[in-house]
Amino acid sequence: MSIISDIKATKNVRKLEKKGRKNDPRMKTLQRSLETVNPVQRVELAKHVASRHATLDKHHTVGSGSHKYKALQQVQQGPFGFTFKVKQLGTEKLFAMRTEPATKEEQLTRFKTLKNELIVLRLFKELDKSKRDHFVQLIDSGSTEDFNFIVLTLLGDNLYTITRHHLNRTFTPSTALRVSVQMLRALMDLHALGYVHRFLKPHTFAVGLNSRVCFIHMCEFPLAWQFRYGKTIKPPRRRVKIMGALRYTSRNSHHNRELSRRDDLESWLYLSLEFFRLYALPWRGVQNAASVLFHKEKLFNDEYPKVFKKTSSEYRDIMRYIDNLKYDETPDYAFLMQCLQNAKVALRCDFTLPYDWQVLHAKISTTQSTEDSGKPAKPPGPKFYEPTMKTQQNTNENFNAATNAEAHDVLIDVQMEGTCQNVKEKQKSEDSQEMYSE
């Protein structure tokens, strides 16, 4: 079925429903035709609608209630929208704008995630500055006749682009371990807000720019779900569709179970292993969900010992701990951080070294300066190490964890990344006003 006929069929179904002719034979035929549409066609339909209604030409101006933004270039195309680099008129500051069509087509409802992301991003604005270091920040939001949009802080490349396109390899152990630490801290802060992510993948995390080049930011929240109201955890639903990236989603997702904090940690474990070694996950390249689940179960049954040879045996301890977590159990983040501290010692990682993307930037700058001047350039020096990041003299104290017996808040100090403290749990009331109006 083509995209156009798919849209026409949907409209015909609505017309017949309005006329009260649900028993009409044509109604049943149209409904069957819609049910046979495969996922690939739905994705094509979503991209077709997004390209018509949610794209911006260069220098196109979009206004919210308080500011206007000029589109400079397209940064990324998603399944149902685009991300653009924009300039805020008046201040000349650069931001990222994420767009999504304002369609009400029923078939496209599953692709609409901007409203959900907006809810989560607004929660981050209520946090102290020190507690939102690992999240992209919401700047503005608005809507036009054709699309809704949010304006976010501008970030650098995501971890997928860095490893697959720029480095063409995995990270060095020092960078991989620090990335693992920062991803865990982002999850810890998100869980403290009462939300689980449910869609972790390398594209979910991006590096900062300028003075924040050493920070890893969680930048996408399409399937984020509130698992807790106040101190009450929602009971799991009986059956949930599989969600997330097939390679990184948890085993519970394969079994159609409700996802919780333990499942985010399982996805984080897969990401961490892959950042150490590109082919660490035995199911890499496998597209069948049953086969992927089979390999994941074998990994957790300790039938793939080679997976941990190029990482650290500490990740095996983390795997066993995650495997024993229950749906409503609060993870022991202090224990996980201590395991990463032990991995740092075992791998003899030097956290004072620049991150891999900083070294890459140094090489590019060196090559460009050599071509411009015709003279051999100096090797990259420590100028690419960010002096604004706080460091501690004693590296053994980098992962110190303390637990408050009354509030059960976890406080973790990590070298070059400041202090992170779980936010206190509190009830969040939803606004009944228009989502995209300030």
C-alpha positions in Angstrom: 0.0 0.0 0.0 1.4 3.4 -0.9 1.6 6.3 1.5 -1.1 8.3 -0.3 -3.6 5.4 -0.4 -2.8 4.8 3.3 -3.8 8.3 4.2 -6.9 8.1 2.1 -7.9 4.9 3.8 -7.6 6.5 7.2 -9.8 9.4 6.1 -12.4 7.1 4.7 -12.6 5.2 7.9 -13.2 8.4 9.8 -16.0 9.5 7.5 -17.8 6.2 7.9 -17.4 6.3 11.6 -18.9 9.8 11.7 -21.9 8.6 9.7 -22.4 5.8 12.2 -21.9 3.1 9.6 -19.6 0.8 11.6 -21.3 -2.3 10.2 -20.8 -1.2 6.6 -18.7 -3.8 4.6 -16.5 -1.0 3.3 -15.7 -0.1 6.8 -14.4 -3.7 7.6 -12.4 -3.7 4.3 -10.7 -0.4 5.1 -9.9 -1.5 8.6 -8.3 -4.7 7.4 -6.2 -2.8 4.8 -4.9 -0.5 7.6 -4.0 -3.4 9.8 -1.9 -5.0 7.1 0.4 -1.9 6.8 3.8 -3.1 7.8 6.1 -1.0 10.1 8.4 0.0 7.3 5.5 1.7 5.5 4.5 3.5 8.6 8.0 4.8 9.0 8.0 6.0 5.4 4.7 7.7 6.0 6.1 9.4 9.1 9.2 10.6 7.2 7.0 11.8 4.4 4.8 13.9 6.7 7.8 15.2 8.6 9.6 16.3 5.4 6.4 18.2 4.3 5.5 19.9 7.5 8.4 20.0 10.0 11.4 21.0 7.9 13.0 24.5 7.8 14.7 26.2 4.9 17.9 28.0 5.5 17.3 31.5 7.1 13.7 30.5 7.8 12.5 32.4 10.9 10.4 30.8 13.6 8.9 32.6 16.6 7.8 31.5 20.0 6.0 33.7 22.5 9.2 35.4 23.6 11.9 35.0 21.0 12.5 34.5 17.3 15.0 32.0 15.8 16.6 31.8 12.4 17.4 28.4 10.9 21.1 28.0 10.0 21.5 24.3 9.0 19.9 20.9 9.5 21.8 18.9 12.1 19.9 15.6 12.3 16.8 13.9 10.8 14.7 11.6 13.1 11.9 9.2 12.3 9.3 12.0 12.7 11.1 15.3 12.8 14.3 17.3 12.4 16.9 19.0 14.5 18.3 22.3 13.3 21.0 24.6 14.4 19.4 28.0 14.9 20.3 31.5 16.0 18.3 33.5 18.5 17.6 36.9 17.0 18.6 39.8 19.2 21.1 37.8 21.3 22.8 36.0 18.4 23.2 32.9 20.6 23.2 29.5 19.0 20.8 26.8 20.0 19.3 23.5 18.6 15.7 23.4 17.5 13.8 20.1 17.4 10.6 20.0 15.3 7.7 17.6 14.9 4.6 17.8 12.7 1.4 18.9 14.4 -0.6 16.2 12.6 -3.5 14.4 14.3 -3.3 11.3 12.1 -3.9 8.2 14.2 -1.3 6.2 12.5 1.4 8.7 13.3 0.5 9.0 17.0 3.2 6.4 18.0 5.9 8.6 16.4 5.0 11.8 18.3 7.4 12.1 21.3 8.0 15.8 21.5 5.3 16.4 24.1 6.7 13.7 26.3 10.2 15.1 26.0 9.0 18.6 26.9 7.5 17.3 30.2 10.8 15.8 31.2 12.9 18.7 30.1 10.8 21.1 32.1 11.5 19.1 35.2 15.3 19.6 34.7 14.7 23.4 34.8 13.6 23.1 38.4 16.9 21.4 39.4 19.9 23.2 40.8 22.6 24.0 38.3 25.0 21.4 39.7 22.3 18.7 39.4 21.6 19.1 35.7 25.2 18.8 34.4 24.4 15.7 32.4 21.2 16.7 30.6 20.5 18.9 27.7 18.6 22.0 28.8 15.3 23.4 27.6 15.5 27.0 26.4 12.2 27.6 24.7 9.2 25.9 23.1 6.4 26.9 20.8 4.2 25.8 17.8 3.2 26.9 14.3 0.3 25.8 12.1 2.4 23.0 10.7 4.7 21.8 13.5 5.6 22.0 17.2 9.2 22.7 18.3 11.5 22.9 21.3 14.7 24.9 21.6 17.6 23.2 23.4 21.2 24.0 24.3 23.5 23.3 21.4 25.7 20.2 21.9 28.5 18.5 20.1 28.4 15.1 18.3 26.7 12.1 19.9 28.7 9.1 21.0 27.7 7.1 17.9 29.0 9.7 15.5 32.2 10.0 17.5 33.0 6.3 17.6 31.7 5.2 14.2 32.4 8.2 12.0 35.2 10.2 13.5 37.3 7.7 15.5 36.2 4.7 13.4 36.9 2.6 16.6 35.9 2.2 20.2 37.2 4.5 23.0 40.5 3.9 24.8 40.0 2.3 28.3 40.4 5.7 30.1 37.8 7.4 28.0 35.4 4.4 27.9 35.4 4.1 31.7 34.8 7.8 32.2 32.0 7.8 29.7 30.5 4.8 31.5 30.7 6.8 34.8 29.0 9.8 33.3 26.2 7.8 31.7 25.5 6.2 35.0 25.4 9.5 36.8 22.9 10.8 34.2 20.7 7.7 34.8 21.0 8.2 38.6 19.7 11.8 38.4 16.9 10.8 35.9 15.8 8.0 38.2 15.8 10.4 41.2 13.2 12.5 39.3 10.9 9.4 39.1 11.5 8.6 35.5 13.1 5.8 33.5 14.5 6.3 30.0 13.7 3.0 28.2 15.5 3.9 25.0 19.3 4.1 25.7 21.6 3.9 22.7 24.9 5.7 21.7 22.8 8.5 20.0 21.2 9.3 23.4 24.4 10.9 24.7 26.3 13.8 23.3 29.4 15.7 24.3 29.3 19.4 25.2 31.0 22.3 23.5 33.8 24.7 24.6 34.2 24.5 28.4 31.8 21.6 28.6 33.6 19.4 26.1 34.4 16.9 28.9 30.7 16.4 29.9 28.4 13.7 28.5 24.8 14.9 28.1 21.7 12.8 27.9 19.9 14.6 25.0 16.9 12.5 24.0 13.9 11.3 26.0 11.3 10.0 23.5 10.1 7.0 25.6 10.8 8.4 29.1 8.2 7.1 31.6 7.3 8.2 35.1 7.5 5.1 37.2 6.9 6.8 40.5 4.5 9.4 42.0 6.0 10.8 45.1 7.2 7.7 46.9 4.6 5.4 45.4 5.9 3.2 42.6 3.4 2.4 39.8 2.5 -1.3 39.6 3.7 -3.0 36.5 1.3 -3.5 33.6 0.5 -7.1 32.7 1.9 -6.8 29.2 4.0 -4.1 27.4 5.2 -4.0 23.8 8.9 -4.4 23.2 10.5 -1.0 23.1 14.0 0.6 22.7 16.9 -0.2 20.4 17.0 -4.0 19.8 20.7 -4.3 20.5 20.5 -2.4 23.8 17.1 -3.0 25.2 16.8 -5.2 28.3 15.7 -8.9 28.5 12.5 -7.8 30.3 11.5 -5.8 27.2 11.9 -8.9 25.0 9.5 -10.6 27.5 7.0 -7.8 27.2 7.4 -6.8 30.8 7.2 -3.3 32.4 10.5 -1.6 32.4 12.1 0.0 35.5 15.4 1.3 36.7 17.0 -2.1 36.5 16.3 -2.2 32.8 18.0 1.2 32.2 21.0 -0.2 34.0 21.1 -3.3 31.8 21.0 -1.1 28.7 23.8 1.0 30.3 25.8 -2.1 30.8 25.5 -3.1 27.1 26.6 0.4 26.1 29.5 0.4 28.4 30.8 -2.9 27.1 30.5 -1.8 23.5 32.4 1.4 24.2 35.4 -0.7 25.4 35.3 -3.1 22.4 33.2 -2.6 19.2 32.3 -6.3 18.9 31.9 -7.0 22.6 28.2 -7.8 22.3 27.8 -11.3 20.7 24.5 -10.3 19.1 25.9 -7.4 17.2 24.4 -7.4 13.7 21.6 -9.9 14.6 18.2 -8.5 13.6 16.0 -11.3 14.9 14.6 -10.3 18.4 14.4 -14.0 19.5 18.0 -14.6 18.6 19.1 -11.4 20.3 17.3 -12.4 23.5 19.0 -15.8 23.3 22.4 -14.3 23.3 21.6 -11.8 26.1 20.4 -14.7 28.3 23.6 -16.6 27.6 25.6 -13.5 28.6 23.8 -13.2 31.9 24.3 -17.0 32.4 28.1 -16.3 32.2 28.5 -18.3 29.0 30.4 -15.5 27.2 33.5 -15.0 29.5 35.5 -13.4 26.7 33.2 -10.4 26.7 34.9 -9.1 29.9 38.5 -9.8 28.9 39.0 -6.4 27.2 36.9 -4.5 29.7 37.1 -5.5 33.4 35.9 -8.3 35.6 34.1 -5.6 37.6 31.5 -5.4 34.8 30.7 -9.1 35.4 30.0 -8.2 39.1 27.8 -5.4 37.9 26.0 -7.7 35.5 25.2 -10.2 38.3 24.0 -7.4 40.6 21.6 -6.1 37.9 20.4 -9.6 37.2 19.2 -9.8 40.8 17.4 -6.5 40.9 13.6 -6.5 41.3 11.1 -4.3 39.5 10.5 -1.8 42.3 14.0 -2.1 43.9 16.2 1.0 44.2 19.6 0.3 42.7 22.7 0.7 44.9 24.4 3.4 42.8 27.2 3.6 45.4 28.0 -0.1 44.8 28.0 0.4 41.0 30.4 3.4 41.3 32.6 1.4 43.6 32.8 -1.3 41.0 33.8 1.3 38.4 36.5 2.6 40.8 37.8 -0.9 41.1 37.8 -1.2 37.3 39.8 2.0 37.1 42.5 0.6 39.4 42.5 -2.8 37.6 42.9 -1.2 34.1 45.3 1.4 35.4 43.3 4.2 33.8 44.7 7.8 34.0 41.8 10.1 34.3 44.0 13.2 33.8 44.4 12.3 30.1 42.2 14.1 27.5 39.1 12.4 26.2 39.5 10.7 22.8 37.4 13.4 21.1 39.7 16.1 22.5 42.7 14.3 21.0 40.9 14.0 17.7 40.1 17.7 17.8 43.8 18.4 18.5 44.9 16.3 15.5 42.4 18.1 13.2 43.6 21.5 14.4 47.2 20.5 14.0 46.6 19.3 10.4 44.8 22.4 9.5 47.5 24.7 10.9 50.1 22.7 9.0 48.3 23.1 5.7 47.7 26.8 6.2 51.3 27.7 7.2 53.3 25.1 5.4 55.3 24.5 8.5 55.4 21.5 10.7 53.0 22.1 13.7 53.7 21.3 17.3 52.2 18.1 18.6 49.0 18.5 20.5 49.7 19.8 24.0 47.7 20.0 27.2 45.7 23.0 25.9 42.9 20.6 24.9 42.5 19.5 28.5 39.9 21.7 30.0 41.3 23.6 33.0 37.8 24.7 34.1 36.9 21.2 35.2 37.5 20.5 38.9 40.1 17.9 39.6 41.2 16.3 42.9 44.7 15.5 44.0 44.0 12.1 45.4 42.7 9.9 42.6 41.6 7.2 45.1 38.9 9.6 46.3 37.3 10.1 42.9 34.6 7.6 43.4 33.9 8.1 47.2 30.3 7.3 47.9 28.3 8.2 51.0 24.8 7.3 51.8 22.5 9.4 54.0 20.8 7.0 56.4 17.6 9.1 56.7 17.1 10.4 53.2 18.9 7.5 51.4 20.5 10.0 49.1 23.6 8.9 47.3 26.5 11.4 47.0 29.2 10.5 44.5 32.3 12.4 43.6 34.0 11.7 40.3 37.2 13.3 39.1 36.8 16.0 36.4 33.1 15.8 36.7 32.2 17.6 40.0 29.7 16.4 42.5 26.3 14.8 41.9 23.6 14.3 44.4 20.3 12.6 44.0 17.4 15.1 44.0 14.9 14.7 46.7 11.7 12.9 45.7 8.6 15.1 45.5 5.2 15.0 43.9 5.1 16.5 40.3 1.8 18.0 39.2 1.1 18.3 35.5 0.0 21.5 33.9 -3.3 21.5 32.2 -2.3 24.4 30.0 -1.1 24.2 26.4 2.1 22.1 26.4 4.1 24.2 24.0 3.2 27.6 25.4 5.4 29.1 28.1 
